[in-house]
Amino acid sequence: MPKAGVKPAKSSTKIDVGAELLASVREMKAGARARVHTPDVPEFVHARLVSGLSQAEFAALLGVSVRTLQDWEQGRRKPSGAAITLYKIAERRPEVLRELAA
């Protein structure tokens, strides 16, 4: 909290915040300066998403807990060789997993 009687330092440049905000809104409406963010999806997550299964369904098909699947997807643990093979099948032939899940 500033002391009584002390004035805050003035900046050397004047900024019209209202005008800048209005210009930004106009740019957004016009589609200018739009940013598109496409995060990198780990391959294990991609395989599950392609199969159309939830984490719980995918984990049940692989015979692991949801927590283990989450650890694999977030890179905290590495899956075993058998799990890697199953995930490759899920990625290349998702209809097979959907058939098994039904």
NUMI-835370 format. One record per residue (C-alpha): residue in three letters; x, y, z. Coordinates in steps of 0.2 Angstrom, whole numbers, plus 5000, padded with zeros to 4 digits. Layout:
N
  code     X     Y     Z
   ALA     X     Y     Z
...
//
This chain:
102
  code     X     Y     Z
   MET  5000  5000  5000
   PRO  5008  5017  4995
   LYS  5011  5029  5009
   ALA  5000  5044  5010
   GLY  5005  5059  5000
   VAL  5016  5049  4988
   LYS  5010  5049  4970
   PRO  5013  5034  4959
   ALA  5026  5037  4945
   LYS  5019  5042  4928
   SER  5023  5033  4913
   SER  5032  5042  4899
   THR  5020  5035  4886
   LYS  5001  5037  4886
   ILE  4991  5022  4881
   ASP  4973  5022  4876
   VAL  4968  5005  4883
   GLY  4950  5007  4878
   ALA  4955  5010  4859
   GLU  4967  4995  4860
   LEU  4953  4984  4867
   LEU  4941  4990  4854
   ALA  4954  4987  4840
   SER  4957  4969  4847
   VAL  4939  4965  4847
   ARG  4937  4971  4829
   GLU  4952  4960  4824
   MET  4945  4945  4832
   LYS  4928  4947  4823
   ALA  4937  4949  4807
   GLY  4947  4933  4810
   ALA  4963  4943  4809
   ARG  4978  4938  4821
   ALA  4969  4922  4826
   ARG  4980  4909  4834
   VAL  4977  4891  4833
   HIS  4985  4879  4846
   THR  4987  4861  4841
   PRO  4995  4852  4856
   ASP  5006  4837  4853
   VAL  4995  4822  4858
   PRO  5006  4807  4864
   GLU  5004  4791  4854
   PHE  4995  4781  4867
   VAL  4982  4795  4869
   HIS  4980  4796  4850
   ALA  4977  4777  4849
   ARG  4964  4778  4862
   LEU  4955  4793  4854
   VAL  4955  4785  4837
   SER  4947  4769  4844
   GLY  4933  4780  4851
   LEU  4935  4773  4869
   SER  4935  4781  4885
   GLN  4950  4779  4897
   ALA  4940  4766  4907
   GLU  4935  4756  4892
   PHE  4952  4756  4885
   ALA  4960  4752  4901
   ALA  4948  4737  4903
   LEU  4952  4730  4886
   LEU  4971  4731  4890
   GLY  4968  4723  4907
   VAL  4976  4738  4917
   SER  4969  4751  4929
   VAL  4964  4768  4923
   ARG  4977  4775  4934
   THR  4991  4765  4925
   LEU  4984  4770  4908
   GLN  4984  4788  4914
   ASP  5002  4786  4919
   TRP  5006  4779  4901
   GLU  4997  4794  4893
   GLN  5005  4807  4903
   GLY  5023  4799  4901
   ARG  5025  4795  4920
   ARG  5027  4776  4916
   LYS  5032  4766  4901
   PRO  5020  4752  4895
   SER  5026  4734  4894
   GLY  5029  4726  4877
   ALA  5012  4718  4876
   ALA  5003  4734  4880
   ILE  5013  4743  4866
   THR  5008  4729  4854
   LEU  4990  4731  4859
   TYR  4991  4750  4857
   LYS  4998  4748  4840
   ILE  4983  4737  4835
   ALA  4971  4750  4843
   GLU  4979  4764  4832
   ARG  4980  4754  4816
   ARG  4963  4744  4817
   PRO  4952  4753  4830
   GLU  4937  4744  4824
   VAL  4944  4728  4832
   LEU  4944  4736  4849
   ARG  4927  4743  4846
   GLU  4921  4726  4842
   LEU  4929  4719  4857
   ALA  4921  4732  4868
   ALA  4904  4729  4862
//
